[in-house]
Amino acid sequence: TTAVTMTAATVTAATVTAATMTAATMTASTSKG
């Protein structure tokens, strides 16, 4: 159970990080026009 929880947490963190980076990139691109 612990291993599954850790894996899920890692995947979630990676997803959040990727989403944040994507959003930041899109925002920067929009700001630059």
C-alpha positions in Angstrom: 0.0 0.0 0.0 2.8 2.4 0.9 4.5 1.8 -2.5 1.3 2.5 -4.3 0.7 5.6 -2.3 4.2 6.9 -3.0 3.9 6.1 -6.7 0.6 7.9 -6.9 2.0 10.9 -5.0 5.0 11.0 -7.4 2.7 10.8 -10.5 0.5 13.5 -9.1 3.4 15.8 -8.3 4.8 15.3 -11.8 1.4 16.0 -13.3 1.0 19.2 -11.3 4.5 20.4 -12.1 4.0 19.8 -15.8 0.6 21.5 -15.8 2.2 24.5 -14.0 5.0 24.8 -16.4 2.6 24.5 -19.4 0.4 27.2 -17.9 3.4 29.4 -17.2 4.7 29.0 -20.8 1.2 29.8 -22.3 0.9 32.8 -20.1 4.4 34.1 -21.1 3.6 33.5 -24.8 0.3 35.4 -24.4 2.0 38.3 -22.6 4.5 38.6 -25.3 1.8 38.7 -27.9 
